Amino acid sequence: MAEKVSPQVHAAYERIHASPEFAELKGNYLRFVVPMTVGFMVWYLLYVVCSNWAPGLMGTKVLGNVNVALLFGLLQFLTTFGIAFWYSRYSARRMDPLADALRADFEDEVER
Protein backbone atom coordinates (compact mmCIF):
# COMPACT_ATOMS: atom_id res chain seq x y z
CA MET A 1 0.00 0.00 0.00
CA ALA A 2 1.38 3.39 -0.97
CA GLU A 3 2.13 5.85 1.79
CA LYS A 4 0.25 9.13 1.56
CA VAL A 5 2.46 12.20 1.08
CA SER A 6 1.61 15.22 3.16
CA PRO A 7 0.87 18.53 1.40
CA GLN A 8 3.97 20.04 3.08
CA VAL A 9 6.24 17.33 1.65
CA HIS A 10 4.62 17.65 -1.77
CA ALA A 11 5.08 21.44 -1.74
CA ALA A 12 8.75 21.02 -0.78
CA TYR A 13 9.30 18.58 -3.66
CA GLU A 14 7.58 20.95 -6.09
CA ARG A 15 9.67 23.93 -4.93
CA ILE A 16 12.93 22.02 -5.21
CA HIS A 17 11.98 20.59 -8.60
CA ALA A 18 11.40 24.13 -9.89
CA SER A 19 14.64 25.53 -8.42
CA PRO A 20 17.62 26.55 -10.57
CA GLU A 21 19.84 24.30 -8.43
CA PHE A 22 17.78 21.25 -9.42
CA ALA A 23 17.92 22.29 -13.08
CA GLU A 24 21.71 22.57 -12.77
CA LEU A 25 21.89 19.12 -11.16
CA LYS A 26 19.78 17.60 -13.91
CA GLY A 27 21.83 19.39 -16.57
CA ASN A 28 25.10 18.12 -15.09
CA TYR A 29 23.71 14.59 -15.10
CA LEU A 30 22.51 14.80 -18.70
CA ARG A 31 25.75 16.41 -19.92
CA PHE A 32 27.61 13.31 -18.77
CA VAL A 33 25.13 10.50 -19.32
CA VAL A 34 23.86 11.30 -22.82
CA PRO A 35 27.25 11.59 -24.58
CA MET A 36 28.67 8.59 -22.69
CA THR A 37 25.64 6.45 -23.54
CA VAL A 38 25.74 7.42 -27.21
CA GLY A 39 29.50 6.91 -27.37
CA PHE A 40 29.37 3.54 -25.67
CA MET A 41 26.49 2.34 -27.85
CA VAL A 42 28.38 3.35 -31.01
CA TRP A 43 31.46 1.54 -29.71
CA TYR A 44 29.42 -1.57 -28.89
CA LEU A 45 27.61 -1.54 -32.24
CA LEU A 46 30.95 -1.19 -34.02
CA TYR A 47 31.99 -4.42 -32.30
CA VAL A 48 28.77 -6.18 -33.36
CA VAL A 49 28.91 -4.85 -36.94
CA CYS A 50 32.55 -5.81 -37.35
CA SER A 51 31.85 -9.26 -35.90
CA ASN A 52 29.07 -9.80 -38.44
CA TRP A 53 30.37 -8.11 -41.57
CA ALA A 54 34.16 -7.99 -41.15
CA PRO A 55 35.15 -11.47 -40.01
CA GLY A 56 38.50 -11.14 -41.75
CA LEU A 57 39.37 -8.07 -39.69
CA MET A 58 38.08 -9.58 -36.46
CA GLY A 59 39.98 -12.81 -37.07
CA THR A 60 43.29 -11.02 -37.58
CA LYS A 61 45.80 -12.32 -35.06
CA VAL A 62 47.51 -9.62 -33.04
CA LEU A 63 49.67 -11.59 -30.63
CA GLY A 64 49.81 -15.39 -30.60
CA ASN A 65 46.22 -16.65 -30.61
CA VAL A 66 44.84 -13.27 -29.52
CA ASN A 67 42.85 -11.75 -32.36
CA VAL A 68 41.13 -8.40 -32.94
CA ALA A 69 37.73 -9.82 -31.87
CA LEU A 70 39.08 -10.88 -28.48
CA LEU A 71 40.72 -7.49 -27.98
CA PHE A 72 37.46 -5.70 -28.90
CA GLY A 73 35.56 -7.88 -26.43
CA LEU A 74 38.03 -7.24 -23.62
CA LEU A 75 38.04 -3.53 -24.40
CA GLN A 76 34.24 -3.53 -23.97
CA PHE A 77 34.75 -4.55 -20.33
CA LEU A 78 37.55 -2.05 -19.85
CA THR A 79 35.41 0.71 -21.35
CA THR A 80 32.48 -0.16 -19.07
CA PHE A 81 34.61 0.01 -15.94
CA GLY A 82 36.35 3.16 -17.18
CA ILE A 83 33.05 4.96 -17.74
CA ALA A 84 31.78 3.84 -14.32
CA PHE A 85 34.95 5.14 -12.65
CA TRP A 86 34.81 8.40 -14.61
CA TYR A 87 31.11 8.84 -13.70
CA SER A 88 31.81 8.34 -9.99
CA ARG A 89 34.50 11.02 -10.07
CA TYR A 90 32.32 13.37 -12.14
CA SER A 91 29.36 12.79 -9.84
CA ALA A 92 31.39 13.39 -6.68
CA ARG A 93 32.74 16.65 -8.08
CA ARG A 94 29.78 18.13 -10.01
CA MET A 95 26.59 16.47 -8.75
CA ASP A 96 26.92 15.28 -5.16
CA PRO A 97 27.45 18.75 -3.64
CA LEU A 98 24.32 20.05 -5.40
CA ALA A 99 22.29 16.97 -4.43
CA ASP A 100 23.44 17.22 -0.81
CA ALA A 101 22.45 20.89 -0.64
CA LEU A 102 19.03 20.17 -2.16
CA ARG A 103 18.47 17.29 0.25
CA ALA A 104 19.40 19.47 3.22
CA ASP A 105 17.03 22.22 2.02
CA PHE A 106 14.25 19.66 1.63
CA GLU A 107 14.79 18.17 5.08
CA ASP A 108 14.93 21.63 6.69
CA GLU A 109 11.70 22.66 4.97
CA VAL A 110 9.86 19.46 5.89
CA GLU A 111 11.00 19.52 9.52
CA ARG A 112 9.69 23.04 10.09
Secondary structure in CASP SS format (residue, H / E / C, confidence):
PFRMAT SS
TARGET T0000
AUTHOR 0000-0000-0000
METHOD secondary structure of the structure
MODEL  1
M C 1.00
A C 1.00
E C 1.00
K C 1.00
V C 1.00
S C 1.00
P H 1.00
Q H 1.00
V H 1.00
H H 1.00
A H 1.00
A H 1.00
Y H 1.00
E H 1.00
R H 1.00
I H 1.00
H H 1.00
A C 1.00
S C 1.00
P H 1.00
E H 1.00
F H 1.00
A H 1.00
E H 1.00
L H 1.00
K H 1.00
G H 1.00
N H 1.00
Y H 1.00
L H 1.00
R H 1.00
F H 1.00
V H 1.00
V H 1.00
P H 1.00
M H 1.00
T H 1.00
V H 1.00
G H 1.00
F H 1.00
M H 1.00
V H 1.00
W H 1.00
Y H 1.00
L H 1.00
L H 1.00
Y H 1.00
V H 1.00
V H 1.00
C H 1.00
S H 1.00
N H 1.00
W H 1.00
A C 1.00
P H 1.00
G H 1.00
L H 1.00
M H 1.00
G C 1.00
T C 1.00
K E 1.00
V E 1.00
L E 1.00
G C 1.00
N C 1.00
V E 1.00
N E 1.00
V H 1.00
A H 1.00
L H 1.00
L H 1.00
F H 1.00
G H 1.00
L H 1.00
L H 1.00
Q H 1.00
F H 1.00
L H 1.00
T H 1.00
T H 1.00
F H 1.00
G H 1.00
I H 1.00
A H 1.00
F H 1.00
W H 1.00
Y H 1.00
S H 1.00
R H 1.00
Y H 1.00
S H 1.00
A H 1.00
R H 1.00
R H 1.00
M H 1.00
D H 1.00
P H 1.00
L H 1.00
A H 1.00
D H 1.00
A H 1.00
L H 1.00
R H 1.00
A H 1.00
D H 1.00
F H 1.00
E H 1.00
D H 1.00
E H 1.00
V H 1.00
E H 1.00
R C 1.00
END
